[in-house]
Amino acid sequence: MDEEVFDPNLYPSPYPTWGDFFQWINLYYSHGEHAVIYSDNRSPYQLIKVMNTDITDSESNWMMADFVEENWEKGIDGFVKIHSFARFNAKKGMIFSLQNNVAQTNANYVEIMSVLDMEHGDEMAMWVMDKVAYMGLNYPDLSKNEMIDKVAQAAYNIGTQTGMKLTDLKPHNYGFSKDGSAMIFDFNLEEGTETEEGYHSVITALSTHTKV
């Protein structure tokens, strides 16, 4: 499939059922503190993010799921393109599928499953998103400072249009498309605002492992 060509058959509905996701979800791809990402068996250019919004030790999960649900169809520049979004209550078949698609890889199964921490009835949020061509500050035709400028602009634009402040802007939470556009696909949220210069300083510090 050509990355630049949109195939409507890939996304029969922007609000799919669990049965749709059951068909789409492929093997484990990566994970972070709050979510697990799976490959999409329909296309190498999309990923499926899975999050348990009922985890009680943090508000980050449900805040992020609410944020995505409220904003993913707005076409906000800098916010990763999302094609489908849904929420479901975890049931036996879903839990087994998500577990099995990790177990079939060499990844640390116990660690990854602790991120999802699934129990029957938990609310799960899932969405299909574009996969960045270049993770972090690795776009070949831009200097590091130019890349940080673009990520800061993206963060400022997302924050301005949503009224939220983006945090945790580490290199593994953003990247670049082939045309050099910055895309932010993971972050934490806080009430408030931040200037573009403030985002630039934070992104610079986090890219060099310096505390802000």
HELIX and SHEET records of a PDB file:
HELIX    1   1 PRO A    8  LEU A   10  5                                   3    
HELIX    2   2 TRP A   18  TRP A   24  1                                   7    
HELIX    3   3 SER A   60  ASN A   71  1                                  12    
HELIX    4   4 LYS A   92  ALA A  103  1                                  12    
HELIX    5   5 TYR A  109  LEU A  116  1                                   8    
HELIX    6   6 LYS A  144  THR A  162  1                                  19    
HELIX    7   7 PRO A  171  ASN A  173  5                                   3    
HELIX    8   8 GLU A  196  SER A  207  1                                  12    
SHEET    1   A 5 ILE A  25  HIS A  31  0                                        
SHEET    2   A 5 VAL A  36  ASP A  40 -1                                        
SHEET    3   A 5 SER A  43  ASN A  52 -1                                        
SHEET    4   A 5 GLU A 123  ASP A 130 -1                                        
SHEET    5   A 5 ILE A  82  ASN A  89 -1                                        
SHEET    1   B 3 TYR A 134  MET A 135  0                                        
SHEET    2   B 3 TYR A 174  PHE A 176 -1                                        
SHEET    3   B 3 ALA A 182  ILE A 184 -1                                        
SHEET    1   C 2 MET A 164  THR A 167  0                                        
SHEET    2   C 2 ASN A 188  GLU A 191 -1                                        
END                                                                             
